[in-house]
Amino acid sequence: MEEYGELSTKVASLAADAPPETFTMYRITARGFGLSDSSMVVLRAFYRRKQ
């Protein structure tokens, strides 16, 4: 798992006193192998957690 750190949205709220929405982004990578030597799969997913 790799953390990209705290990010914020580019779209601002219409309310002048509202702060931009921040979140933390993660990238999860998994690798699996099958029965033969030539079988392998890599799965990658992204997860966004609101602050």
ModelCIF file with pLDDT and N, C-alpha, C, O atoms, coordinates in Angstrom:
data_MODEL
#
_entry.id   MODEL 
#
_entity.id                         1 
_entity.type                       polymer 
_entity.pdbx_number_of_molecules   1 
#
_entity_poly.entity_id                      1 
_entity_poly.type                           'polypeptide(L)' 
_entity_poly.nstd_linkage                   no 
_entity_poly.nstd_monomer                   no 
_entity_poly.pdbx_seq_one_letter_code       MEEYGELSTKVASLAADAPPETFTMYRITARGFGLSDSSMVVLRAFYRRKQ 
_entity_poly.pdbx_seq_one_letter_code_can   MEEYGELSTKVASLAADAPPETFTMYRITARGFGLSDSSMVVLRAFYRRKQ 
_entity_poly.pdbx_strand_id                 A 
#
loop_
_entity_poly_seq.entity_id 
_entity_poly_seq.num 
_entity_poly_seq.mon_id 
_entity_poly_seq.hetero 
1 1  MET n 
1 2  GLU n 
1 3  GLU n 
1 4  TYR n 
1 5  GLY n 
1 6  GLU n 
1 7  LEU n 
1 8  SER n 
1 9  THR n 
1 10 LYS n 
1 11 VAL n 
1 12 ALA n 
1 13 SER n 
1 14 LEU n 
1 15 ALA n 
1 16 ALA n 
1 17 ASP n 
1 18 ALA n 
1 19 PRO n 
1 20 PRO n 
1 21 GLU n 
1 22 THR n 
1 23 PHE n 
1 24 THR n 
1 25 MET n 
1 26 TYR n 
1 27 ARG n 
1 28 ILE n 
1 29 THR n 
1 30 ALA n 
1 31 ARG n 
1 32 GLY n 
1 33 PHE n 
1 34 GLY n 
1 35 LEU n 
1 36 SER n 
1 37 ASP n 
1 38 SER n 
1 39 SER n 
1 40 MET n 
1 41 VAL n 
1 42 VAL n 
1 43 LEU n 
1 44 ARG n 
1 45 ALA n 
1 46 PHE n 
1 47 TYR n 
1 48 ARG n 
1 49 ARG n 
1 50 LYS n 
1 51 GLN n 
#
_struct_asym.id          A 
_struct_asym.entity_id   1 
#
loop_
_ma_qa_metric.id 
_ma_qa_metric.mode 
_ma_qa_metric.name 
_ma_qa_metric.software_group_id 
_ma_qa_metric.type 
1 global pLDDT . pLDDT 
2 local  pLDDT . pLDDT 
#
_ma_qa_metric_global.metric_id      1 
_ma_qa_metric_global.metric_value   85.76 
_ma_qa_metric_global.model_id       1 
_ma_qa_metric_global.ordinal_id     1 
#
loop_
_ma_qa_metric_local.label_asym_id 
_ma_qa_metric_local.label_comp_id 
_ma_qa_metric_local.label_seq_id 
_ma_qa_metric_local.metric_id 
_ma_qa_metric_local.metric_value 
_ma_qa_metric_local.model_id 
_ma_qa_metric_local.ordinal_id 
A MET 1  2 89.00 1 1  
A GLU 2  2 92.00 1 2  
A GLU 3  2 91.00 1 3  
A TYR 4  2 85.00 1 4  
A GLY 5  2 83.00 1 5  
A GLU 6  2 85.00 1 6  
A LEU 7  2 83.00 1 7  
A SER 8  2 81.00 1 8  
A THR 9  2 75.00 1 9  
A LYS 10 2 68.00 1 10 
A VAL 11 2 66.00 1 11 
A ALA 12 2 59.00 1 12 
A SER 13 2 62.00 1 13 
A LEU 14 2 66.00 1 14 
A ALA 15 2 69.00 1 15 
A ALA 16 2 67.00 1 16 
A ASP 17 2 73.00 1 17 
A ALA 18 2 72.00 1 18 
A PRO 19 2 75.00 1 19 
A PRO 20 2 76.00 1 20 
A GLU 21 2 81.00 1 21 
A THR 22 2 85.00 1 22 
A PHE 23 2 88.00 1 23 
A THR 24 2 91.00 1 24 
A MET 25 2 92.00 1 25 
A TYR 26 2 94.00 1 26 
A ARG 27 2 94.00 1 27 
A ILE 28 2 96.00 1 28 
A THR 29 2 96.00 1 29 
A ALA 30 2 97.00 1 30 
A ARG 31 2 96.00 1 31 
A GLY 32 2 96.00 1 32 
A PHE 33 2 96.00 1 33 
A GLY 34 2 95.00 1 34 
A LEU 35 2 95.00 1 35 
A SER 36 2 94.00 1 36 
A ASP 37 2 88.00 1 37 
A SER 38 2 93.00 1 38 
A SER 39 2 96.00 1 39 
A MET 40 2 96.00 1 40 
A VAL 41 2 96.00 1 41 
A VAL 42 2 96.00 1 42 
A LEU 43 2 97.00 1 43 
A ARG 44 2 96.00 1 44 
A ALA 45 2 96.00 1 45 
A PHE 46 2 94.00 1 46 
A TYR 47 2 93.00 1 47 
A ARG 48 2 90.00 1 48 
A ARG 49 2 87.00 1 49 
A LYS 50 2 80.00 1 50 
A GLN 51 2 73.00 1 51 
#
loop_
_atom_site.group_PDB 
_atom_site.id 
_atom_site.type_symbol 
_atom_site.label_atom_id 
_atom_site.label_alt_id 
_atom_site.label_comp_id 
_atom_site.label_asym_id 
_atom_site.label_entity_id 
_atom_site.label_seq_id 
_atom_site.pdbx_PDB_ins_code 
_atom_site.Cartn_x 
_atom_site.Cartn_y 
_atom_site.Cartn_z 
_atom_site.occupancy 
_atom_site.B_iso_or_equiv 
_atom_site.pdbx_formal_charge 
_atom_site.auth_seq_id 
_atom_site.auth_comp_id 
_atom_site.auth_asym_id 
_atom_site.auth_atom_id 
_atom_site.pdbx_PDB_model_num 
ATOM 1   N N  . MET A 1 1  ? 0.851   -1.165  0.000   1.00 89.00 ? 1  MET A N  1 
ATOM 2   C CA . MET A 1 1  ? 0.000   0.000   0.000   1.00 89.00 ? 1  MET A CA 1 
ATOM 3   C C  . MET A 1 1  ? 0.898   1.229   0.000   1.00 89.00 ? 1  MET A C  1 
ATOM 4   O O  . MET A 1 1  ? 1.904   1.284   0.707   1.00 89.00 ? 1  MET A O  1 
ATOM 5   N N  . GLU A 1 2  ? 0.518   2.206   -0.800  1.00 92.00 ? 2  GLU A N  1 
ATOM 6   C CA . GLU A 1 2  ? 1.293   3.442   -0.933  1.00 92.00 ? 2  GLU A CA 1 
ATOM 7   C C  . GLU A 1 2  ? 0.374   4.627   -0.668  1.00 92.00 ? 2  GLU A C  1 
ATOM 8   O O  . GLU A 1 2  ? -0.703  4.731   -1.254  1.00 92.00 ? 2  GLU A O  1 
ATOM 9   N N  . GLU A 1 3  ? 0.804   5.509   0.210   1.00 91.00 ? 3  GLU A N  1 
ATOM 10  C CA . GLU A 1 3  ? -0.002  6.695   0.524   1.00 91.00 ? 3  GLU A CA 1 
ATOM 11  C C  . GLU A 1 3  ? 0.491   7.868   -0.313  1.00 91.00 ? 3  GLU A C  1 
ATOM 12  O O  . GLU A 1 3  ? 1.687   8.157   -0.353  1.00 91.00 ? 3  GLU A O  1 
ATOM 13  N N  . TYR A 1 4  ? -0.442  8.540   -0.979  1.00 85.00 ? 4  TYR A N  1 
ATOM 14  C CA . TYR A 1 4  ? -0.100  9.718   -1.776  1.00 85.00 ? 4  TYR A CA 1 
ATOM 15  C C  . TYR A 1 4  ? -0.141  10.994  -0.954  1.00 85.00 ? 4  TYR A C  1 
ATOM 16  O O  . TYR A 1 4  ? 0.317   12.035  -1.424  1.00 85.00 ? 4  TYR A O  1 
ATOM 17  N N  . GLY A 1 5  ? -0.670  10.944  0.249   1.00 83.00 ? 5  GLY A N  1 
ATOM 18  C CA . GLY A 1 5  ? -0.714  12.113  1.104   1.00 83.00 ? 5  GLY A CA 1 
ATOM 19  C C  . GLY A 1 5  ? -2.044  12.831  1.031   1.00 83.00 ? 5  GLY A C  1 
ATOM 20  O O  . GLY A 1 5  ? -2.989  12.365  0.395   1.00 83.00 ? 5  GLY A O  1 
ATOM 21  N N  . GLU A 1 6  ? -2.102  13.969  1.692   1.00 85.00 ? 6  GLU A N  1 
ATOM 22  C CA . GLU A 1 6  ? -3.340  14.747  1.757   1.00 85.00 ? 6  GLU A CA 1 
ATOM 23  C C  . GLU A 1 6  ? -3.496  15.587  0.492   1.00 85.00 ? 6  GLU A C  1 
ATOM 24  O O  . GLU A 1 6  ? -2.580  16.309  0.097   1.00 85.00 ? 6  GLU A O  1 
ATOM 25  N N  . LEU A 1 7  ? -4.653  15.486  -0.129  1.00 83.00 ? 7  LEU A N  1 
ATOM 26  C CA . LEU A 1 7  ? -4.960  16.228  -1.342  1.00 83.00 ? 7  LEU A CA 1 
ATOM 27  C C  . LEU A 1 7  ? -6.225  17.035  -1.116  1.00 83.00 ? 7  LEU A C  1 
ATOM 28  O O  . LEU A 1 7  ? -6.925  16.825  -0.126  1.00 83.00 ? 7  LEU A O  1 
ATOM 29  N N  . SER A 1 8  ? -6.522  17.946  -2.011  1.00 81.00 ? 8  SER A N  1 
ATOM 30  C CA . SER A 1 8  ? -7.762  18.709  -1.911  1.00 81.00 ? 8  SER A CA 1 
ATOM 31  C C  . SER A 1 8  ? -8.430  18.752  -3.283  1.00 81.00 ? 8  SER A C  1 
ATOM 32  O O  . SER A 1 8  ? -7.786  18.565  -4.315  1.00 81.00 ? 8  SER A O  1 
ATOM 33  N N  . THR A 1 9  ? -9.721  18.999  -3.265  1.00 75.00 ? 9  THR A N  1 
ATOM 34  C CA . THR A 1 9  ? -10.477 19.063  -4.513  1.00 75.00 ? 9  THR A CA 1 
ATOM 35  C C  . THR A 1 9  ? -10.188 20.362  -5.240  1.00 75.00 ? 9  THR A C  1 
ATOM 36  O O  . THR A 1 9  ? -9.887  21.379  -4.615  1.00 75.00 ? 9  THR A O  1 
ATOM 37  N N  . LYS A 1 10 ? -10.278 20.326  -6.552  1.00 68.00 ? 10 LYS A N  1 
ATOM 38  C CA . LYS A 1 10 ? -10.089 21.540  -7.341  1.00 68.00 ? 10 LYS A CA 1 
ATOM 39  C C  . LYS A 1 10 ? -11.362 22.367  -7.389  1.00 68.00 ? 10 LYS A C  1 
ATOM 40  O O  . LYS A 1 10 ? -11.312 23.582  -7.582  1.00 68.00 ? 10 LYS A O  1 
ATOM 41  N N  . VAL A 1 11 ? -12.493 21.718  -7.217  1.00 66.00 ? 11 VAL A N  1 
ATOM 42  C CA . VAL A 1 11 ? -13.775 22.410  -7.273  1.00 66.00 ? 11 VAL A CA 1 
ATOM 43  C C  . VAL A 1 11 ? -14.040 23.057  -5.916  1.00 66.00 ? 11 VAL A C  1 
ATOM 44  O O  . VAL A 1 11 ? -14.119 22.370  -4.898  1.00 66.00 ? 11 VAL A O  1 
ATOM 45  N N  . ALA A 1 12 ? -14.173 24.346  -5.911  1.00 59.00 ? 12 ALA A N  1 
ATOM 46  C CA . ALA A 1 12 ? -14.405 25.075  -4.662  1.00 59.00 ? 12 ALA A CA 1 
ATOM 47  C C  . ALA A 1 12 ? -15.897 25.187  -4.387  1.00 59.00 ? 12 ALA A C  1 
ATOM 48  O O  . ALA A 1 12 ? -16.722 25.177  -5.300  1.00 59.00 ? 12 ALA A O  1 
ATOM 49  N N  . SER A 1 13 ? -16.214 25.291  -3.121  1.00 62.00 ? 13 SER A N  1 
ATOM 50  C CA . SER A 1 13 ? -17.605 25.490  -2.727  1.00 62.00 ? 13 SER A CA 1 
ATOM 51  C C  . SER A 1 13 ? -18.022 26.913  -3.081  1.00 62.00 ? 13 SER A C  1 
ATOM 52  O O  . SER A 1 13 ? -17.186 27.813  -3.161  1.00 62.00 ? 13 SER A O  1 
ATOM 53  N N  . LEU A 1 14 ? -19.310 27.107  -3.289  1.00 66.00 ? 14 LEU A N  1 
ATOM 54  C CA . LEU A 1 14 ? -19.825 28.443  -3.571  1.00 66.00 ? 14 LEU A CA 1 
ATOM 55  C C  . LEU A 1 14 ? -19.838 29.319  -2.321  1.00 66.00 ? 14 LEU A C  1 
ATOM 56  O O  . LEU A 1 14 ? -19.896 30.544  -2.422  1.00 66.00 ? 14 LEU A O  1 
ATOM 57  N N  . ALA A 1 15 ? -19.785 28.701  -1.156  1.00 69.00 ? 15 ALA A N  1 
ATOM 58  C CA . ALA A 1 15 ? -19.748 29.471  0.087   1.00 69.00 ? 15 ALA A CA 1 
ATOM 59  C C  . ALA A 1 15 ? -18.336 30.030  0.275   1.00 69.00 ? 15 ALA A C  1 
ATOM 60  O O  . ALA A 1 15 ? -17.352 29.295  0.197   1.00 69.00 ? 15 ALA A O  1 
ATOM 61  N N  . ALA A 1 16 ? -18.252 31.317  0.519   1.00 67.00 ? 16 ALA A N  1 
ATOM 62  C CA . ALA A 1 16 ? -16.950 31.988  0.624   1.00 67.00 ? 16 ALA A CA 1 
ATOM 63  C C  . ALA A 1 16 ? -16.150 31.507  1.824   1.00 67.00 ? 16 ALA A C  1 
ATOM 64  O O  . ALA A 1 16 ? -14.920 31.503  1.774   1.00 67.00 ? 16 ALA A O  1 
ATOM 65  N N  . ASP A 1 17 ? -16.814 31.102  2.901   1.00 73.00 ? 17 ASP A N  1 
ATOM 66  C CA . ASP A 1 17 ? -16.099 30.718  4.116   1.00 73.00 ? 17 ASP A CA 1 
ATOM 67  C C  . ASP A 1 17 ? -15.880 29.204  4.228   1.00 73.00 ? 17 ASP A C  1 
ATOM 68  O O  . ASP A 1 17 ? -15.358 28.741  5.243   1.00 73.00 ? 17 ASP A O  1 
ATOM 69  N N  . ALA A 1 18 ? -16.261 28.430  3.219   1.00 72.00 ? 18 ALA A N  1 
ATOM 70  C CA . ALA A 1 18 ? -16.100 26.974  3.272   1.00 72.00 ? 18 ALA A CA 1 
ATOM 71  C C  . ALA A 1 18 ? -14.700 26.588  2.793   1.00 72.00 ? 18 ALA A C  1 
ATOM 72  O O  . ALA A 1 18 ? -14.278 27.015  1.719   1.00 72.00 ? 18 ALA A O  1 
ATOM 73  N N  . PRO A 1 19 ? -13.973 25.781  3.579   1.00 75.00 ? 19 PRO A N  1 
ATOM 74  C CA . PRO A 1 19 ? -12.644 25.338  3.147   1.00 75.00 ? 19 PRO A CA 1 
ATOM 75  C C  . PRO A 1 19 ? -12.770 24.271  2.062   1.00 75.00 ? 19 PRO A C  1 
ATOM 76  O O  . PRO A 1 19 ? -13.807 23.612  1.979   1.00 75.00 ? 19 PRO A O  1 
ATOM 77  N N  . PRO A 1 20 ? -11.753 24.084  1.236   1.00 76.00 ? 20 PRO A N  1 
ATOM 78  C CA . PRO A 1 20 ? -11.828 23.022  0.211   1.00 76.00 ? 20 PRO A CA 1 
ATOM 79  C C  . PRO A 1 20 ? -11.844 21.647  0.886   1.00 76.00 ? 20 PRO A C  1 
ATOM 80  O O  . PRO A 1 20 ? -11.276 21.470  1.964   1.00 76.00 ? 20 PRO A O  1 
ATOM 81  N N  . GLU A 1 21 ? -12.494 20.688  0.248   1.00 81.00 ? 21 GLU A N  1 
ATOM 82  C CA . GLU A 1 21 ? -12.558 19.330  0.784   1.00 81.00 ? 21 GLU A CA 1 
ATOM 83  C C  . GLU A 1 21 ? -11.189 18.676  0.655   1.00 81.00 ? 21 GLU A C  1 
ATOM 84  O O  . GLU A 1 21 ? -10.590 18.699  -0.420  1.00 81.00 ? 21 GLU A O  1 
ATOM 85  N N  . THR A 1 22 ? -10.693 18.096  1.739   1.00 85.00 ? 22 THR A N  1 
ATOM 86  C CA . THR A 1 22 ? -9.403  17.405  1.712   1.00 85.00 ? 22 THR A CA 1 
ATOM 87  C C  . THR A 1 22 ? -9.621  15.913  1.912   1.00 85.00 ? 22 THR A C  1 
ATOM 88  O O  . THR A 1 22 ? -10.582 15.492  2.555   1.00 85.00 ? 22 THR A O  1 
ATOM 89  N N  . PHE A 1 23 ? -8.715  15.125  1.352   1.00 88.00 ? 23 PHE A N  1 
ATOM 90  C CA . PHE A 1 23 ? -8.792  13.680  1.482   1.00 88.00 ? 23 PHE A CA 1 
ATOM 91  C C  . PHE A 1 23 ? -7.391  13.100  1.334   1.00 88.00 ? 23 PHE A C  1 
ATOM 92  O O  . PHE A 1 23 ? -6.474  13.763  0.849   1.00 88.00 ? 23 PHE A O  1 
ATOM 93  N N  . THR A 1 24 ? -7.245  11.854  1.758   1.00 91.00 ? 24 THR A N  1 
ATOM 94  C CA . THR A 1 24 ? -5.997  11.124  1.615   1.00 91.00 ? 24 THR A CA 1 
ATOM 95  C C  . THR A 1 24 ? -6.202  10.040  0.574   1.00 91.00 ? 24 THR A C  1 
ATOM 96  O O  . THR A 1 24 ? -7.196  9.316   0.620   1.00 91.00 ? 24 THR A O  1 
ATOM 97  N N  . MET A 1 25 ? -5.270  9.921   -0.368  1.00 92.00 ? 25 MET A N  1 
ATOM 98  C CA . MET A 1 25 ? -5.370  8.943   -1.447  1.00 92.00 ? 25 MET A CA 1 
ATOM 99  C C  . MET A 1 25 ? -4.351  7.827   -1.214  1.00 92.00 ? 25 MET A C  1 
ATOM 100 O O  . MET A 1 25 ? -3.196  8.083   -0.872  1.00 92.00 ? 25 MET A O  1 
ATOM 101 N N  . TYR A 1 26 ? -4.804  6.581   -1.406  1.00 94.00 ? 26 TYR A N  1 
ATOM 102 C CA . TYR A 1 26 ? -3.952  5.403   -1.264  1.00 94.00 ? 26 TYR A CA 1 
ATOM 103 C C  . TYR A 1 26 ? -3.997  4.586   -2.552  1.00 94.00 ? 26 TYR A C  1 
ATOM 104 O O  . TYR A 1 26 ? -5.022  4.539   -3.231  1.00 94.00 ? 26 TYR A O  1 
ATOM 105 N N  . ARG A 1 27 ? -2.881  3.945   -2.881  1.00 94.00 ? 27 ARG A N  1 
ATOM 106 C CA . ARG A 1 27 ? -2.833  3.001   -3.993  1.00 94.00 ? 27 ARG A CA 1 
ATOM 107 C C  . ARG A 1 27 ? -2.465  1.637   -3.420  1.00 94.00 ? 27 ARG A C  1 
ATOM 108 O O  . ARG A 1 27 ? -1.434  1.491   -2.763  1.00 94.00 ? 27 ARG A O  1 
ATOM 109 N N  . ILE A 1 28 ? -3.312  0.638   -3.671  1.00 96.00 ? 28 ILE A N  1 
ATOM 110 C CA . ILE A 1 28 ? -3.097  -0.711  -3.174  1.00 96.00 ? 28 ILE A CA 1 
ATOM 111 C C  . ILE A 1 28 ? -2.769  -1.600  -4.360  1.00 96.00 ? 28 ILE A C  1 
ATOM 112 O O  . ILE A 1 28 ? -3.513  -1.622  -5.341  1.00 96.00 ? 28 ILE A O  1 
ATOM 113 N N  . THR A 1 29 ? -1.667  -2.332  -4.285  1.00 96.00 ? 29 THR A N  1 
ATOM 114 C CA . THR A 1 29 ? -1.242  -3.217  -5.357  1.00 96.00 ? 29 THR A CA 1 
ATOM 115 C C  . THR A 1 29 ? -1.067  -4.623  -4.786  1.00 96.00 ? 29 THR A C  1 
ATOM 116 O O  . THR A 1 29 ? -0.446  -4.797  -3.738  1.00 96.00 ? 29 THR A O  1 
ATOM 117 N N  . ALA A 1 30 ? -1.612  -5.625  -5.474  1.00 97.00 ? 30 ALA A N  1 
ATOM 118 C CA . ALA A 1 30 ? -1.473  -7.024  -5.072  1.00 97.00 ? 30 ALA A CA 1 
ATOM 119 C C  . ALA A 1 30 ? -1.042  -7.840  -6.282  1.00 97.00 ? 30 ALA A C  1 
ATOM 120 O O  . ALA A 1 30 ? -1.452  -7.563  -7.409  1.00 97.00 ? 30 ALA A O  1 
ATOM 121 N N  . ARG A 1 31 ? -0.216  -8.844  -6.038  1.00 96.00 ? 31 ARG A N  1 
ATOM 122 C CA . ARG A 1 31 ? 0.247   -9.720  -7.113  1.00 96.00 ? 31 ARG A CA 1 
ATOM 123 C C  . ARG A 1 31 ? 0.001   -11.164 -6.706  1.00 96.00 ? 31 ARG A C  1 
ATOM 124 O O  . ARG A 1 31 ? 0.321   -11.564 -5.586  1.00 96.00 ? 31 ARG A O  1 
ATOM 125 N N  . GLY A 1 32 ? -0.565  -11.941 -7.613  1.00 96.00 ? 32 GLY A N  1 
ATOM 126 C CA . GLY A 1 32 ? -0.850  -13.347 -7.327  1.00 96.00 ? 32 GLY A CA 1 
ATOM 127 C C  . GLY A 1 32 ? -0.317  -14.241 -8.428  1.00 96.00 ? 32 GLY A C  1 
ATOM 128 O O  . GLY A 1 32 ? -0.144  -13.814 -9.570  1.00 96.00 ? 32 GLY A O  1 
ATOM 129 N N  . PHE A 1 33 ? -0.059  -15.486 -8.067  1.00 96.00 ? 33 PHE A N  1 
ATOM 130 C CA . PHE A 1 33 ? 0.499   -16.463 -8.998  1.00 96.00 ? 33 PHE A CA 1 
ATOM 131 C C  . PHE A 1 33 ? -0.431  -17.665 -9.082  1.00 96.00 ? 33 PHE A C  1 
ATOM 132 O O  . PHE A 1 33 ? -1.113  -18.000 -8.114  1.00 96.00 ? 33 PHE A O  1 
ATOM 133 N N  . GLY A 1 34 ? -0.455  -18.310 -10.244 1.00 95.00 ? 34 GLY A N  1 
ATOM 134 C CA . GLY A 1 34 ? -1.283  -19.489 -10.460 1.00 95.00 ? 34 GLY A CA 1 
ATOM 135 C C  . GLY A 1 34 ? -0.480  -20.766 -10.350 1.00 95.00 ? 34 GLY A C  1 
ATOM 136 O O  . GLY A 1 34 ? 0.622   -20.789 -9.801  1.00 95.00 ? 34 GLY A O  1 
ATOM 137 N N  . LEU A 1 35 ? -1.056  -21.827 -10.886 1.00 95.00 ? 35 LEU A N  1 
ATOM 138 C CA . LEU A 1 35 ? -0.408  -23.139 -10.797 1.00 95.00 ? 35 LEU A CA 1 
ATOM 139 C C  . LEU A 1 35 ? 0.794   -23.263 -11.726 1.00 95.00 ? 35 LEU A C  1 
ATOM 140 O O  . LEU A 1 35 ? 1.771   -23.929 -11.385 1.00 95.00 ? 35 LEU A O  1 
ATOM 141 N N  . SER A 1 36 ? 0.734   -22.632 -12.893 1.00 94.00 ? 36 SER A N  1 
ATOM 142 C CA . SER A 1 36 ? 1.870   -22.732 -13.818 1.00 94.00 ? 36 SER A CA 1 
ATOM 143 C C  . SER A 1 36 ? 2.865   -21.598 -13.564 1.00 94.00 ? 36 SER A C  1 
ATOM 144 O O  . SER A 1 36 ? 2.527   -20.588 -12.947 1.00 94.00 ? 36 SER A O  1 
ATOM 145 N N  . ASP A 1 37 ? 4.083   -21.779 -14.043 1.00 88.00 ? 37 ASP A N  1 
ATOM 146 C CA . ASP A 1 37 ? 5.128   -20.763 -13.858 1.00 88.00 ? 37 ASP A CA 1 
ATOM 147 C C  . ASP A 1 37 ? 4.850   -19.483 -14.640 1.00 88.00 ? 37 ASP A C  1 
ATOM 148 O O  . ASP A 1 37 ? 5.382   -18.425 -14.305 1.00 88.00 ? 37 ASP A O  1 
ATOM 149 N N  . SER A 1 38 ? 4.019   -19.572 -15.684 1.00 93.00 ? 38 SER A N  1 
ATOM 150 C CA . SER A 1 38 ? 3.779   -18.408 -16.537 1.00 93.00 ? 38 SER A CA 1 
ATOM 151 C C  . SER A 1 38 ? 2.518   -17.630 -16.157 1.00 93.00 ? 38 SER A C  1 
ATOM 152 O O  . SER A 1 38 ? 2.204   -16.629 -16.800 1.00 93.00 ? 38 SER A O  1 
ATOM 153 N N  . SER A 1 39 ? 1.792   -18.065 -15.131 1.00 96.00 ? 39 SER A N  1 
ATOM 154 C CA . SER A 1 39 ? 0.557   -17.355 -14.767 1.00 96.00 ? 39 SER A CA 1 
ATOM 155 C C  . SER A 1 39 ? 0.809   -16.406 -13.597 1.00 96.00 ? 39 SER A C  1 
ATOM 156 O O  . SER A 1 39 ? 1.316   -16.799 -12.547 1.00 96.00 ? 39 SER A O  1 
ATOM 157 N N  . MET A 1 40 ? 0.439   -15.140 -13.815 1.00 96.00 ? 40 MET A N  1 
ATOM 158 C CA . MET A 1 40 ? 0.593   -14.109 -12.795 1.00 96.00 ? 40 MET A CA 1 
ATOM 159 C C  . MET A 1 40 ? -0.448  -13.028 -13.060 1.00 96.00 ? 40 MET A C  1 
ATOM 160 O O  . MET A 1 40 ? -0.782  -12.755 -14.213 1.00 96.00 ? 40 MET A O  1 
ATOM 161 N N  . VAL A 1 41 ? -0.954  -12.419 -12.007 1.00 96.00 ? 41 VAL A N  1 
ATOM 162 C CA . VAL A 1 41 ? -1.911  -11.330 -12.154 1.00 96.00 ? 41 VAL A CA 1 
ATOM 163 C C  . VAL A 1 41 ? -1.514  -10.214 -11.191 1.00 96.00 ? 41 VAL A C  1 
ATOM 164 O O  . VAL A 1 41 ? -1.059  -10.475 -10.077 1.00 96.00 ? 41 VAL A O  1 
ATOM 165 N N  . VAL A 1 42 ? -1.692  -8.973  -11.630 1.00 96.00 ? 42 VAL A N  1 
ATOM 166 C CA . VAL A 1 42 ? -1.439  -7.803  -10.790 1.00 96.00 ? 42 VAL A CA 1 
ATOM 167 C C  . VAL A 1 42 ? -2.731  -7.003  -10.719 1.00 96.00 ? 42 VAL A C  1 
ATOM 168 O O  . VAL A 1 42 ? -3.292  -6.617  -11.745 1.00 96.00 ? 42 VAL A O  1 
ATOM 169 N N  . LEU A 1 43 ? -3.195  -6.759  -9.505  1.00 97.00 ? 43 LEU A N  1 
ATOM 170 C CA . LEU A 1 43 ? -4.399  -5.963  -9.286  1.00 97.00 ? 43 LEU A CA 1 
ATOM 171 C C  . LEU A 1 43 ? -3.993  -4.663  -8.613  1.00 97.00 ? 43 LEU A C  1 
ATOM 172 O O  . LEU A 1 43 ? -3.192  -4.658  -7.678  1.00 97.00 ? 43 LEU A O  1 
ATOM 173 N N  . ARG A 1 44 ? -4.553  -3.563  -9.094  1.00 96.00 ? 44 ARG A N  1 
ATOM 174 C CA . ARG A 1 44 ? -4.245  -2.259  -8.507  1.00 96.00 ? 44 ARG A CA 1 
ATOM 175 C C  . ARG A 1 44 ? -5.562  -1.528  -8.267  1.00 96.00 ? 44 ARG A C  1 
ATOM 176 O O  . ARG A 1 44 ? -6.434  -1.489  -9.135  1.00 96.00 ? 44 ARG A O  1 
ATOM 177 N N  . ALA A 1 45 ? -5.690  -0.955  -7.081  1.00 96.00 ? 45 ALA A N  1 
ATOM 178 C CA . ALA A 1 45 ? -6.897  -0.218  -6.720  1.00 96.00 ? 45 ALA A CA 1 
ATOM 179 C C  . ALA A 1 45 ? -6.497  1.083   -6.047  1.00 96.00 ? 45 ALA A C  1 
ATOM 180 O O  . ALA A 1 45 ? -5.440  1.172   -5.423  1.00 96.00 ? 45 ALA A O  1 
ATOM 181 N N  . PHE A 1 46 ? -7.344  2.086   -6.179  1.00 94.00 ? 46 PHE A N  1 
ATOM 182 C CA . PHE A 1 46 ? -7.143  3.372   -5.519  1.00 94.00 ? 46 PHE A CA 1 
ATOM 183 C C  . PHE A 1 46 ? -8.259  3.575   -4.513  1.00 94.00 ? 46 PHE A C  1 
ATOM 184 O O  . PHE A 1 46 ? -9.417  3.246   -4.773  1.00 94.00 ? 46 PHE A O  1 
ATOM 185 N N  . TYR A 1 47 ? -7.899  4.124   -3.358  1.00 93.00 ? 47 TYR A N  1 
ATOM 186 C CA . TYR A 1 47 ? -8.858  4.342   -2.278  1.00 93.00 ? 47 TYR A CA 1 
ATOM 187 C C  . TYR A 1 47 ? -8.730  5.778   -1.803  1.00 93.00 ? 47 TYR A C  1 
ATOM 188 O O  . TYR A 1 47 ? -7.624  6.257   -1.554  1.00 93.00 ? 47 TYR A O  1 
ATOM 189 N N  . ARG A 1 48 ? -9.858  6.468   -1.676  1.00 90.00 ? 48 ARG A N  1 
ATOM 190 C CA . ARG A 1 48 ? -9.862  7.852   -1.217  1.00 90.00 ? 48 ARG A CA 1 
ATOM 191 C C  . ARG A 1 48 ? -10.587 7.920   0.128   1.00 90.00 ? 48 ARG A C  1 
ATOM 192 O O  . ARG A 1 48 ? -11.744 7.515   0.236   1.00 90.00 ? 48 ARG A O  1 
ATOM 193 N N  . ARG A 1 49 ? -9.901  8.433   1.152   1.00 87.00 ? 49 ARG A N  1 
ATOM 194 C CA . ARG A 1 49 ? -10.484 8.556   2.486   1.00 87.00 ? 49 ARG A CA 1 
ATOM 195 C C  . ARG A 1 49 ? -10.676 10.035  2.798   1.00 87.00 ? 49 ARG A C  1 
ATOM 196 O O  . ARG A 1 49 ? -9.717  10.807  2.789   1.00 87.00 ? 49 ARG A O  1 
ATOM 197 N N  . LYS A 1 50 ? -11.924 10.427  3.077   1.00 80.00 ? 50 LYS A N  1 
ATOM 198 C CA . LYS A 1 50 ? -12.210 11.815  3.421   1.00 80.00 ? 50 LYS A CA 1 
ATOM 199 C C  . LYS A 1 50 ? -11.663 12.126  4.803   1.00 80.00 ? 50 LYS A C  1 
ATOM 200 O O  . LYS A 1 50 ? -11.638 11.262  5.680   1.00 80.00 ? 50 LYS A O  1 
ATOM 201 N N  . GLN A 1 51 ? -11.230 13.348  4.989   1.00 73.00 ? 51 GLN A N  1 
ATOM 202 C CA . GLN A 1 51 ? -10.706 13.795  6.287   1.00 73.00 ? 51 GLN A CA 1 
ATOM 203 C C  . GLN A 1 51 ? -11.816 14.181  7.206   1.00 73.00 ? 51 GLN A C  1 
ATOM 204 O O  . GLN A 1 51 ? -11.566 14.583  8.342   1.00 73.00 ? 51 GLN A O  1 
#
